Amino acid sequence: MSTASTPKMERDRETGISILVIGAGIAGLSFAIESYRKGHNVRIVERRSSQESAGERQVQLINSAS
């Protein structure tokens, strides 16, 4: 049994402002986290299902015949 507690994110007083973030990429998630920390209510919408590839991997093929 672990006795360590999970650290909680600091949050300013609630502002009553609701923000809708379209896209759960790096920029969208970064903006959502900072907005939440500033006291805003945040909802994130992502069109892509969690099963699909997001293009986060790049493959380079080098043609050695040229």
C-alpha positions as CSV (number, residue, x, y, z in Angstrom):
1,M,0.0,0.0,0.0
2,S,1.4,3.4,-1.1
3,T,1.4,6.3,1.4
4,A,2.3,8.9,-1.3
5,S,-0.4,11.3,-2.2
6,T,-1.1,12.5,-5.7
7,P,-0.1,16.1,-6.2
8,K,-3.1,18.4,-7.1
9,M,-2.9,21.1,-9.7
10,E,-3.1,24.6,-8.3
11,R,-6.1,26.5,-9.4
12,D,-7.1,30.2,-9.1
13,R,-10.6,31.1,-7.9
14,E,-13.3,30.1,-10.3
15,T,-14.1,32.8,-12.8
16,G,-17.4,31.5,-14.2
17,I,-16.0,31.6,-17.7
18,S,-16.5,28.4,-19.8
19,I,-14.0,27.5,-22.5
20,L,-14.5,25.0,-25.3
21,V,-11.2,23.7,-26.7
22,I,-11.4,22.1,-30.1
23,G,-8.6,19.6,-30.6
24,A,-6.7,17.6,-28.0
25,G,-3.3,18.0,-29.6
26,I,-0.3,19.4,-27.7
27,A,-1.5,23.0,-28.2
28,G,-5.1,22.3,-27.2
29,L,-4.2,20.4,-24.1
30,S,-1.6,23.0,-23.1
31,F,-4.2,25.8,-23.5
32,A,-6.8,23.7,-21.6
33,I,-4.5,23.1,-18.6
34,E,-3.5,26.7,-18.3
35,S,-7.1,27.9,-18.6
36,Y,-8.1,25.5,-15.9
37,R,-5.3,26.7,-13.7
38,K,-6.6,30.3,-14.2
39,G,-10.0,29.3,-12.8
40,H,-12.0,28.8,-16.0
41,N,-14.2,25.8,-16.7
42,V,-12.8,23.8,-19.6
43,R,-14.2,21.2,-22.0
44,I,-12.1,19.5,-24.7
45,V,-13.6,18.1,-27.9
46,E,-11.6,15.8,-30.2
47,R,-13.0,14.5,-33.4
48,R,-10.5,11.6,-33.8
49,S,-11.2,8.5,-31.8
50,S,-8.6,7.3,-29.3
51,Q,-8.0,4.2,-31.5
52,E,-6.8,6.2,-34.6
53,S,-3.3,7.3,-35.2
54,A,-2.7,11.0,-34.9
55,G,0.4,11.2,-37.1
56,E,2.6,11.6,-34.1
57,R,5.1,9.2,-35.7
58,Q,7.0,10.2,-38.8
59,V,8.8,7.7,-41.1
60,Q,11.6,8.8,-43.3
61,L,12.6,6.5,-46.2
62,I,16.0,7.2,-47.7
63,N,16.6,6.1,-51.3
64,S,20.2,4.8,-51.3
65,A,20.1,4.1,-55.1
66,S,20.4,7.8,-56.1
